[in-house]
Amino acid sequence: MNELEHVHMGNGHGLPEIVKIEKIVDENRNAKTFFLDKRIGFKPGQFLMVWIPGLGEKPFSISYAGAMTGITVYLKGKFTRRLFEMNTGDRIGIRGPYGNGFTLKGNACVVGGGAGIAPLAPLIENLDDPYVILGAKNADELLFDKRFPDAMITTDDGSKGFSGFTTELLKNILKERAFDVVYTCGPEIMMKKVFEICENAGIKCQASLERYMKCGIGVCGHCEIDGFRVCKDGPVFSSEQLRIMESFGKTAKLKNGEKVSIEDYTRHRYE
Amino acid sequence: MALGIEISGIRLGNPTVLASGILGTSRKMLERVIENGAGAVTTKSISLERRDGHNNPTVIEFDAGLMNAVGYSNPGAIDAASEFSDMQKLDAPAFVSIIGKEPGDFAKVAKMMENKGFSAIEIPLSCPHTPGFGTLAGQDTPEKTYEITKAVVKSTNLPVFVKISPNIKNIGDVAQAAERAGASAITAVNTMGPGMIINIDARKPVLDFKVGGVSGPALKPVAVRCVYDVYESVKIPIIGTGGIMSGKDAIEMIMAGAACVGIGSAVYYRGIDVFGKITAEIEKWMDKNGYNNIREMIGAAHE
């Protein structure tokens, strides 16, 4: 094919593959990890499109590497409710991994909030002694605090660890320590604050963003933020990209493309 | 060498056009596609009312192309009118794709999109997977094509492009109906089918809507034949769309009769910069084969 030899002409790997749920672990009151009977090569921060035949398909970050790839799911709406009803041995479809994943760098701080901790977990395991801050509303909703016993813990209500937000802890540690990069994933308002703190401190940031996703492969344009496709250009974005994203921390689009505030998006997206 | 081409009085710097339904969800997304080399861009289709579209999975890749049943999800004409403004300030012409269930809906949306700086309006009468629209609503017959095209042409001063289905037996009749009604160009073709892909382990169709439009390499030979037939039927220019992955594919389409080419699924196969890549490949081939401008190649396969 001469000059077109490099063109990937399709091999059908974009079709979902049916896999078995090998093991289910209760992570906290609202989260379960589903381990699949399949080893999937991936970069920390990448995601799978998970298909429940007849119900729908949603993106989930990979939270566990290894012989049984794992996704950690928070109970949010109809789709996750059905997942939560599933048992070991049940089957789901997956395609992927998709997205860019995090770029690994040296001296790192990781800031995770709520469900956003899931994609950060394989990252933490691939970094050399990172400083980790994990936060949640309360002790019952904390994720992976036992998996990462050295992590600093914050809860909004003070039921475990530092009483307050991850961002307060980040500000404090930045007074004492320097980092090459801060990785973050969690509620967008939190990530926006993390990014601003990094900007003020002159530290590079990588944030994993979330938007209503349809194709997952960079063609439909639904998950775009200011011209960046979350599914393909992201979900991890650099400081340079975050700086020019006017909608970051402000607006997001619902299933029909209506642009709403981040708060309304978070409230209505699972309906 | 001249890679520029003029269609319906609109000047394109190169013959690659972003096809409707791919990436065209916001002004900034279109801007980025232009930065990546597109000669023109088309928005995702806009309807009068907001639409959720179909449930996921909506787009899947198989071994010969993509299949989609997005179902025209869009925020509706009011939101779209605020998203897309000053389109003439972009570095390439932008076309707005509008849809409706009735001729009157098309006319209303056309009116709402009129002063946004778009260079043309495209009306797809050919979507194979959305109830109420396109082929599922019979908009692909010569009669309906004439009626809807006429309604849109009357409601706007912009050139009107009619996007037609590859599934029609007498495709030339539909193209002629559009031309008679005042269309300025034909976009040929939309996705074909609908098709279906069943996951045998799940014992279920993969697309949530079960069926979807087929695009990409599987569509290309059908699209080339359609463009060839349309070229023999009408005088207005053709935007040849369907499975174009490379510069050679684009030239094949141009030789079938297209003045410029729509690019969609290739964004998946070769990345968002596929527009620049295809343009460079067209230029290289023309250089090697002694062509000086695109016009010399249009319809060359008919001689």
Interface residues (C-beta under 8 A of the other chain):
Chain A: E3 L4 V7 H8 M9 G10 N11 G12 H13 G14 L15 P16 I18 M49 W51 P53 G54 G56 E57 K58 R91 G93 R95 M213 K214 C215 G216 I217 G218 V219 C220 G221 H222 E224 D226 G227 R229 K232 K253 K255 N256 G257 E258 K259
Chain B: G21 I22 L23 G24 T25 S26 K28 M29 E31 R32 K44 R50 R51 D52 G53 N55 N56 P57 T58 V59 I60 E61 F62 D63 A64 G65 L66 N68 V70 S73 N74 P75 G76 D79 E83 I197 N199 D201 A202 R203 K204 V206 D208 G216 P217 M245 S246 G247 K248 G264 S265 V267 Y268 Y269 R270 I272 E281 K284
